[in-house]
Amino acid sequence: MVRFSFVTLIPEQHEIVRRVDALFALADKIEAEVAAARAKTETMRQSILVQAFSGRLVPTEAELARREGREYEPASVLLERIRSEGKKKTRRKGVQSTLV
């Protein structure tokens, strides 16, 4: 059986406590770094979403058309053209039905 004197245990216990405290401090530091990284990731995610929805991540169709030397019709112009063509067709149908 091994006997330990209290004199030798106390310095060993102090060393164990010192090491455990150092490990807890390291764990706290890592935890803080992970929290900061998560916050930064969320900020970057939001920024990417804003850029994506505003069309700044990839070239727009208008930019591509200009580069390729082709015409580009914005959706608002296309919608107005479709509406006006629909009105013309409705008028023609009305005129034809009264002539018959």
DRENKE-945781 format. One line per field, with one value per residue: residue in one letter; x, y, z of N, C-alpha, C in turn. Coordinates in Angstrom, 1 decimal, always signed. Layout:
BEGIN
resn	(A,...)
n_x	(X,...)
n_y	(Y,...)
n_z	(Z,...)
ca_x	(X,...)
ca_y	(Y,...)
ca_z	(Z,...)
c_x	(X,...)
c_y	(Y,...)
c_z	(Z,...)
END
This chain:
BEGIN
resn	(M,V,R,F,S,F,V,T,L,I,P,E,Q,H,E,I,V,R,R,V,D,A,L,F,A,L,A,D,K,I,E,A,E,V,A,A,A,R,A,K,T,E,T,M,R,Q,S,I,L,V,Q,A,F,S,G,R,L,V,P,T,E,A,E,L,A,R,R,E,G,R,E,Y,E,P,A,S,V,L,L,E,R,I,R,S,E,G,K,K,K,T,R,R,K,G,V,Q,S,T,L,V)
n_x	(+0.8,+0.5,+1.6,+0.7,+1.8,+0.3,+1.6,+2.8,+0.6,-0.9,+0.6,+0.4,-2.4,-2.8,-1.5,-3.1,-5.6,-4.7,-4.2,-6.7,-8.2,-6.9,-7.6,-10.4,-10.4,-9.4,-11.5,-13.6,-12.6,-12.6,-15.3,-16.2,-15.0,-16.3,-19.0,-18.6,-17.9,-20.2,-22.0,-20.8,-21.0,-23.8,-24.3,-22.9,-24.4,-26.9,-26.1,-25.4,-27.8,-29.2,-27.7,-28.2,-31.0,-31.1,-29.9,-27.2,-25.3,-24.9,-24.7,-27.2,-30.1,-30.3,-27.7,-26.3,-27.5,-26.7,-23.9,-23.8,-24.7,-27.4,-31.0,-32.9,-35.8,-37.4,-39.3,-41.5,-42.0,-42.6,-44.9,-46.7,-46.9,-48.1,-50.5,-51.6,-51.8,-53.6,-55.9,-56.3,-57.0,-59.4,-60.9,-61.1,-62.5,-64.9,-65.7,-65.9,-68.0,-70.2,-70.4,-71.3)
n_y	(-1.2,+2.2,+5.1,+8.5,+11.5,+14.4,+16.6,+16.3,+15.9,+18.3,+20.3,+18.9,+18.9,+21.6,+22.1,+20.5,+21.9,+24.3,+23.6,+22.7,+25.1,+26.5,+25.1,+25.4,+28.2,+28.3,+26.9,+28.7,+30.8,+29.7,+29.2,+31.8,+32.7,+31.0,+31.9,+34.5,+34.0,+32.8,+34.9,+36.6,+35.0,+35.0,+37.7,+38.0,+36.2,+37.5,+39.8,+38.7,+37.7,+40.1,+41.3,+39.3,+39.5,+42.0,+41.9,+42.0,+40.0,+38.4,+39.1,+41.2,+40.6,+42.7,+43.8,+41.6,+41.5,+44.0,+43.6,+41.5,+42.8,+42.8,+43.5,+44.5,+44.0,+45.4,+44.0,+45.6,+47.0,+44.9,+43.9,+46.0,+46.1,+43.6,+44.0,+46.1,+44.8,+42.9,+44.5,+45.5,+43.2,+42.6,+44.8,+44.3,+41.9,+42.8,+44.6,+42.9,+41.2,+42.9,+43.4,+41.1)
n_z	(+0.0,-0.8,+0.7,+1.1,+2.0,+3.6,+3.0,+0.5,-1.1,-1.2,-2.8,-5.2,-5.6,-5.8,-8.3,-10.0,-9.8,-10.8,-13.5,-14.3,-14.1,-16.0,-18.3,-18.2,-18.7,-21.3,-22.6,-22.2,-23.7,-26.3,-26.6,-26.7,-29.0,-30.9,-30.6,-31.5,-34.2,-35.1,-35.0,-36.8,-39.1,-39.4,-39.9,-42.3,-43.9,-44.0,-45.4,-47.8,-48.7,-49.0,-51.1,-53.1,-53.5,-54.5,-56.9,-57.2,-57.1,-59.3,-62.9,-64.3,-66.4,-68.2,-68.2,-69.3,-71.8,-72.9,-73.0,-74.8,-77.0,-77.7,-77.7,-74.9,-73.0,-70.4,-67.7,-66.9,-69.3,-71.0,-69.7,-70.0,-72.8,-73.3,-72.0,-73.6,-76.1,-75.4,-74.9,-77.5,-78.9,-77.6,-78.3,-81.1,-81.2,-80.2,-82.2,-84.4,-83.6,-83.7,-86.3,-87.4)
ca_x	(+0.0,+1.3,+1.1,+1.0,+1.7,-0.5,+2.5,+3.0,-0.7,-1.3,+1.2,-0.2,-3.7,-2.8,-1.2,-4.3,-6.5,-4.2,-4.4,-8.2,-8.5,-6.3,-8.5,-11.7,-10.2,-9.3,-12.8,-14.3,-12.1,-13.1,-16.7,-16.4,-14.7,-17.4,-20.1,-18.3,-17.9,-21.6,-22.6,-20.2,-21.7,-25.2,-24.2,-22.5,-25.6,-27.9,-25.5,-25.5,-29.2,-29.6,-27.1,-28.9,-32.3,-31.0,-29.3,-25.8,-24.4,-24.7,-25.1,-28.7,-30.4,-30.1,-26.3,-25.9,-27.9,-25.8,-22.6,-23.9,-25.2,-28.8,-32.0,-33.5,-37.1,-37.7,-40.6,-42.5,-42.4,-43.2,-46.2,-47.5,-47.1,-49.0,-51.8,-52.1,-52.2,-54.9,-57.0,-56.5,-57.7,-60.7,-61.6,-61.3,-63.6,-66.2,-66.0,-66.3,-69.3,-71.2,-70.6,-71.9)
ca_y	(+0.0,+3.4,+6.1,+9.8,+12.5,+15.5,+17.6,+16.1,+16.0,+19.7,+20.9,+18.3,+19.4,+23.0,+21.9,+20.0,+23.0,+25.3,+23.1,+22.7,+26.5,+26.9,+24.4,+26.2,+29.5,+28.0,+26.5,+30.0,+31.6,+29.0,+29.4,+33.2,+32.7,+30.4,+32.8,+35.6,+33.4,+32.6,+36.3,+37.1,+34.2,+35.5,+39.0,+37.7,+35.6,+38.6,+40.7,+37.9,+37.7,+41.5,+41.4,+38.4,+40.0,+43.3,+41.6,+42.4,+38.8,+38.0,+40.1,+41.2,+40.3,+43.9,+43.9,+40.6,+41.9,+45.1,+43.0,+40.7,+43.6,+42.5,+44.3,+44.0,+44.6,+45.2,+43.3,+46.6,+47.3,+43.7,+43.8,+47.0,+45.6,+42.5,+44.6,+46.9,+43.9,+42.3,+45.5,+45.6,+42.0,+42.7,+45.7,+43.7,+41.0,+43.6,+45.1,+41.8,+40.7,+43.8,+43.4,+39.8)
ca_z	(+0.0,-1.0,+1.6,+0.7,+3.1,+3.2,+2.5,-1.0,-1.8,-1.3,-4.0,-6.4,-5.8,-6.4,-9.7,-10.7,-9.8,-11.8,-14.8,-14.6,-14.3,-17.4,-19.3,-18.2,-19.3,-22.7,-23.0,-22.3,-24.9,-27.5,-26.6,-27.1,-30.4,-31.6,-30.6,-32.5,-35.5,-35.5,-35.2,-38.1,-40.2,-39.6,-40.6,-43.7,-44.5,-44.3,-46.4,-49.1,-49.1,-49.5,-52.4,-54.0,-53.9,-55.2,-58.2,-57.2,-57.0,-60.7,-63.8,-64.6,-67.8,-68.9,-68.3,-70.2,-73.2,-73.3,-73.3,-76.0,-78.1,-78.0,-77.1,-73.6,-72.7,-69.0,-67.4,-66.9,-70.7,-71.5,-69.2,-70.6,-74.2,-73.2,-71.7,-74.7,-77.1,-74.9,-75.2,-79.0,-79.2,-77.0,-79.2,-82.4,-81.0,-80.1,-83.5,-85.3,-83.2,-84.0,-87.8,-87.8)
c_x	(+0.9,+0.7,+1.6,+0.9,+0.9,+0.4,+2.7,+1.7,-1.1,-0.7,+0.6,-1.6,-3.8,-2.4,-2.4,-5.3,-6.0,-4.4,-5.9,-8.6,-8.1,-7.2,-9.8,-11.5,-10.1,-10.7,-13.7,-13.9,-12.6,-14.5,-17.0,-16.1,-15.7,-18.6,-19.8,-18.4,-19.4,-22.3,-22.1,-20.9,-23.1,-25.2,-23.9,-23.7,-26.6,-27.4,-25.6,-26.9,-29.7,-29.0,-27.8,-30.2,-32.3,-30.3,-27.9,-24.8,-24.0,-25.2,-26.6,-28.9,-30.1,-28.6,-25.8,-26.3,-27.0,-24.4,-22.7,-24.4,-26.6,-29.8,-32.5,-34.7,-37.4,-39.1,-41.7,-43.0,-43.1,-44.7,-47.2,-47.8,-48.2,-50.4,-52.4,-52.5,-53.5,-56.1,-57.3,-57.3,-59.2,-61.5,-62.0,-62.5,-64.9,-66.6,-66.6,-67.7,-70.4,-71.5,-71.3,-73.4)
c_y	(+1.2,+4.5,+7.5,+10.7,+13.7,+16.6,+17.5,+16.2,+17.5,+20.4,+20.3,+18.7,+20.8,+23.0,+21.5,+21.1,+24.0,+24.9,+23.1,+24.1,+26.9,+26.3,+25.1,+27.5,+29.3,+27.6,+27.8,+30.8,+31.0,+29.3,+30.9,+33.4,+32.1,+31.3,+34.0,+35.2,+33.2,+33.9,+36.8,+36.4,+34.7,+36.9,+38.9,+37.1,+36.6,+39.5,+40.0,+37.9,+39.1,+41.7,+40.5,+39.0,+41.3,+43.1,+41.9,+41.2,+38.3,+39.1,+40.0,+40.9,+41.5,+44.0,+42.8,+41.0,+43.0,+44.5,+42.2,+41.5,+43.3,+43.4,+43.6,+44.7,+44.4,+44.6,+44.4,+46.9,+46.1,+43.6,+44.8,+46.6,+44.5,+43.1,+45.3,+45.9,+43.2,+43.2,+45.6,+44.4,+42.1,+43.7,+45.1,+42.7,+41.7,+44.1,+44.0,+41.3,+41.6,+43.8,+42.1,+39.9)
c_z	(+0.0,+0.0,+1.0,+2.0,+2.7,+2.6,+1.0,-1.7,-2.1,-2.6,-5.3,-6.6,-6.3,-7.9,-10.5,-10.8,-10.8,-13.2,-15.2,-14.9,-15.7,-18.5,-19.4,-18.9,-20.8,-23.3,-23.2,-23.5,-26.2,-27.7,-27.1,-28.6,-31.3,-31.7,-31.6,-33.9,-36.0,-35.8,-36.6,-39.3,-40.4,-40.3,-42.1,-44.5,-44.9,-45.4,-47.8,-49.6,-49.7,-50.9,-53.5,-54.5,-54.6,-56.5,-58.3,-57.2,-58.4,-61.7,-64.1,-66.0,-68.7,-69.2,-69.4,-71.6,-73.7,-73.8,-74.6,-77.2,-78.6,-77.3,-75.8,-73.3,-71.2,-68.8,-67.4,-68.3,-71.3,-71.0,-69.8,-72.1,-74.2,-72.9,-72.9,-75.8,-76.7,-75.2,-76.6,-79.4,-78.8,-77.9,-80.5,-82.3,-80.9,-81.4,-84.4,-84.9,-83.6,-85.5,-88.2,-87.7)
END
